[in-house]
C-alpha cells in the first residue's frame, strides 16, 4: 500500500540512544534479575549461568548480523512481518504478522496485570494505601496510552529516566558485592564449557534468552529512526551488548555473594528472595524499599515498550490492508498510531478486568496469578507486601 500523510509515522524521531532505551526497557533488567537469575542458577546450570548469558549474547549478536542486514533494505513498523513477506511470500508473512500481534498483545496483558499487582502491593507497604490491582493496572495502561498517543519521543524520554534509576540500583548491587566479597569470590569456572553445559543447560538458556525479549524492537521503530539503515543496526548490537553484560555481571555477582559451593542450593531453596537478600546484605535495608518502588517503575517501562510495539504491528498490518483500515491511520499532529493504540489498550484493559473477576471467583484473592488453576491451592510466598503471605522479600506471584 502506498503511504500517505495519514498513514505515516513521525520521521527522524529516534536515534540510537532512544532505540536502545526501548529495547532495554523490554528486558526489564531489575525486575527480570529477581527471577531469571535465581531460576537459571537453581534449576539450570548452577554457577555456569554467567557463561550461559555470555553464550546467548554471542548467539543473538550472530543472528543480528543477518537481521540488521535486512533493515538496510526494508524500513517497516511490521518488522518480522515485513521481512518474512519479502523473503518467504505474502501468505507466510501475513501469518507471521498475526502471530506477532497475538504475542505482543499477550505480553501487554500479562505485564499490565503484574504492574497492577506490584503497584498495589507497593502502595500498601510504602504509603499505607489500599488500592486494588485492577485499578492500578488500569491507571498504568491509561498512562501508557497517553504516552503512546503523544508520540514515541515522549515515551523514550520517560524511559531514559526510569531505566537510569533501575539500572543504577542493579549496578550498585554488583559493585557492593565486589567490594564486600572481593574478586576472589568470582569463580572463573563459570565460563568453562563444563559448567555452562552442566545440570540442565536447556532451562538456563531458556531463562537467559527470555531476558533478551524485545531486542528485535529496533526494526519496529525503523520508520521513525534517523538514518534507519545505520541506526537500527547500531542500536541492536549496542542493546544486546548492554543486556548481556548487565545480566552476566549480575548473575556472576549473585554466585559470588552466596558462594560458588552454595549457589545452587540457595537459589533452588528460595529463588524469589535470593536477589533481595543479596541486596539487603550488601547495600542495607534501604535497598529493599528501593527495590519495591523500582520494580514497579521497571514494569511500567516494559509496559511502555510492549504497548508501543504491539500498536505498531497492528498499525502496519492494517496499513497494508490485512486488518481494518482505520487501524492503519496516524494522528494528524503527533503522527502516532493512535487508533491502533486505542484498540490495543482497550483490549488489554478488558482482559485485565476479566483476570480480576476470575481470580476472585477462584480463590477470593487479589492476585492475577490465581485467575487460573495452579499446582497448589495453598497460598505460596509471593511478596513481602502481601498480607496473606509470610515471605520477607518481594518476588513474582507464581
N, C-alpha and C positions, 0 to 999 in steps of 0.2 A: 504493500500500500504506500502511496506517495504521502510523505509527511507534510502537513500544513502547520500554520502558526498554532492552530487549536489542538494539534496532536504532537507538539514538540516540547520536550523538556528544556529547562534552562541550560543554555550552553555556557561553558567556561566557568562553571560554578565550583568546581573542586580541583584541587591539586593533589600531590602525593600525600601530604600530611592528613588531609581530610579523608581520603580513601583509607589510609592506614587506621585512622580513628574508628571508622565504621567496621572494619574487619576485626580489629582487636576488641571492640565493644561486643561483637557477636561471640567472641571467645570467652568473655566474662572471666578475666584472669583471677580475680579474688574469689568469686562465687564458685567457679569450677575447681579451684585449687582445694577447696574444703572437701570435695567429694572425689574427684578423679584421681588425685594423688594418693590418698589412703587406699582407695579401691585398687589402683594399679599395683601398689606395693603389697597389700594384704591378700588380694585374690589373684594377682597376676604373677609377675616375675620377681617380686621381692626387691632387693637392693639394685636390681638391674633396671628399675623403672626409669631413672635418668637417661640411661643408654637407649631405652625404647623411645623416649621423646626425641632424642637426637636422631635416631633412625627414621622416625616418622617425618621429622622436619626435612631431612635429606630427601626422602621419597617424594614428599609433596613439592619440594623445590624442583626435583627432576620432572615431575608431572607438569609443573607450571611453565617449564620451557616451551612445551607444545601448546599449553593453554593460553599463555600470553602471546604466542606467535599468532594465534587466531585473532586476538584482539587488535592486531595491527591491520587486519583486513576487514573486520566486522565490528562496528560500534552499535550495540543494540541493548536496550534495557532488559531484553529477554534472555541475555547471556547464553546459558546452555541451550535454551530453546532455539536461539538464532544459530548457534554453532552447529548443533545437530541437524537442523534443517538444511544448512548449507552443505554439510558433509554427507548425510545419510538420506536426505529427502524430506519432503514436506510432512508426510504421514508420521514418520518416526519423530521428527522434530516437534510437531504439534503434540503428539502423545507425551513426549518428554516434558513439554511445557506444562501440560495439565498435571503431570506428576509433581513438577516443581511447585506449582500453585498450591496443591494439596499439602505438600510437605511444609512449605513456608507458612501456610495458614495454621497448620497443626502446631508449629513452633510458636507462633504468636499466642495461640490459645493457651498452650502449656505455660509459657513464660509469663503471660498475663496472670494466670492463676497463682503461680509461685510468687510473683511480685506481690499480689494481694495478700497472700498468706504471711510472707515475711514483713511486709509493711504493717499489717495488722498487729503482728506479734511485737514488732519493734515499738510501735506507738504505745502499746500496753506496757512494755517493760521500761522504756526510757522516759515516757511522758505520763504514764498512767491513764492513757485514753483508750477506751474500749470501742473499737471500730471493726465491724465485720470484714472479713477478707474480700467478699464480693464488692463492697463499697470501695475499698482500697484499689481493687483491681479495675473497677470502672473509672475511678479518678485517674489512675495511671494510663489506661487506654485513651481516655479523653485528652490527657496532656500530650501523649504521643501523637494522637491525630492532629492536634493543633500545631505541633512542631512540623509534622509532615506537610500539612496544608500550607504552611508559610514557606516551604521550600527546604531543600536539603541543606542549604547553607546554615539555616537556623539550627537544624538538628546537630550538625557537626560541631558547631561552636559549643553547645552544651556537652556533647560527647567528650570533647577535649578536656573540659573541666572534670567531669565525672571519672574519666579514665586516669587522669593525673592523680586524683585522690586515691582510687583503689590500688593503682599500681604503686604509689608511694608507700602504702601500708604493707603490701606484699614484699617490696624491696626492703623495707625496714625490718621485716621479719627475717629475711635472708641474711642481711648484714648482721643483725643481732645474734643469730645462730653462729655465724662465722666468728664473731668477736668472742662470744661466750664459750664456744667449744673448740675453736682453733682449726686450722687447715687439716690437722691430722685426723680429725673426726670424719673427713670426707673420703670414703673408700674409692680408690681408683678402679677397683674391680667392678664398679657399677657400669663401666663401659666395655667390659670384656664380653665377647660373644657367649662365653659360658654362663654369665649372669643374665645377660639380656634375653637369652633364649631358654632360661631356666623356668621351673614352675609351670605356669600356664601362660605362655607369652601371648597367646591369642587374646586373652582377656585384657592384658596390659596394653596391647596395641589398640584394642577397641577403645579403651579409655583415653589413650593418647590421641588417636585420630579424632575423637569427639571434641577435644579441646581446640581443634583447628576448624570446626564447623563455621562456615561463613567466609572462609578465605577466598572463595570464588566470587564474593560480592563485588570485588573490584570491577569485574566486567559488567555487572548490573548497572553500575553508575558511569559507564564509559561515555554515554551520550552527554553527560553533564560535566565531563572532565575537560580540563585544559590540556590540549595536546594528547588525546587519548591513546595514540599509538605508543607514546613513551610512558605516560602517567600510569596506565593500567599495569604494565609490566613491572615498573619500578615499585609501585605500591604493593603488588602481590608478593614480590620477593622480600621486601622490607617487612611486611606484616608477618610472613612465615618465619623469618629470622627472629623477629622480636618475640613472637609467641613461643617458638622453640626454645630460645634462650631463657625466657622467663619461667617456663614450666620445668625445664631442665634444672635450673638453679633452685627453684622452689622444691622440687622433688628430692634433689640431692641434699638440700638443707634439712628436709624432713628426716631423711635417713641419718644424717649426721646428728641431729638433735636428740633422737631416741636411741641411737647406736645401731651400727650395722647388724649386730647379732640379735637385737630385739626388734628391729623394724617391722618384720613380717608379723610377729606376734602382737605388737602394739596396734598395727593398722588393722589386722583381722579382728581383734577383740572389740575395738570401738572406733571404726573408721570415721564416724560422724564427728567425734570430738578431737581427733588427733591433731589437726592443724590449729584448732583453737587452743588446745593445751600447750602446744609449742609456742604459740603467740603469747599466751599468758605467762609462761615460764621465762621467756626470753625478753619480752617487752614490758610486761607488767599488766595489771588488771585493766588499765585504761584501754589497752588494745582490744579487749573483748567488747567493750562498749562501741569502740570504733568499728569493729567487725559487724556488729548488729546493724549499724547505720549504713555502712558502706556496701554490705551485701544487698541491701535494698536499692541503693543507687546503682550498683553493678547490674542488677536485674532490670532496672529501668533503662540502662544503657543498652542492654541486649534487646529489650522490647522496642526501642527506637530503631535499632539496626534491622531487626526482623520485620517490623511493620513497613519500613521503607522498602525493603527488598521484596516482600510479598506484594505490596502495592504496585511496584514496577513490573513484576512478572504479569500481574493481572492486566495492567495497562498495555504492555507490549503485545500480549495475545489479542486483546480487544482491538488495538490499533490495526492489527493485521487481519481482523475480521473473524477470529476464532472464538470470540466472546462478544456479548452485546457491545455495539459500537460506542455508546456513551462512556463505557469504562475506559476507553482509549483517548479521552479528552483531557487536556490540561487547563489549569486555571489561567485566565487571561493575564493576570498581574504577576502571580507568583510562579507560573509555569510548572506547577506541581501536579501530579496525577490525582487531583482532589476527588474525583468521582470514584476511582478505584480505591483510594484510601478510605473513603466513607463506607463503601460496601465492605471492605476488609475489616474495619473496626466494628461495624455493626454486627457482623457475623461472629467475630471474636467475643464481643461483649455478650451476645446471646448465648454462646456456648459456655462462657464463664458462669452466667446466671444458671444455666442448666446444671453445671457441675455442682453449684452450691445446693440446689434443690435436691439433687441426687445424693450428695454426701449427707445431708441432714436426714433424708429418709432412711439411709442405710445404717448410719451409726449415731446420728444426733450430734456429731462433732462439727467443728468449724474448719475442717481441713479439706482442701481439694483432693488430697491423696486418698480419701476414703470414699470417693464417688464411685469407685469400682472395687470389687472384692479383692482383698489382699490375702497373703498366705496365713495371716493370723488375725483373729478377731480382737485380740488384746491390744491395748494401747502400747505401742513401742515408743522408746525415747525419740522425740522428734526435734525439740527445740527448747532451749533454756527458757523461752518466753511462753511456752505452752503450759497452762495451769494444770492440765491433766497429766503431764509428763514430769519425770523426775530428773531428766538429763541436765547436766550442769553446763553444757556447751551447745550452741545452736548448730543444727545440722539440717540437711534436706529432709522434708517429710517423705517417708517411704511407704 
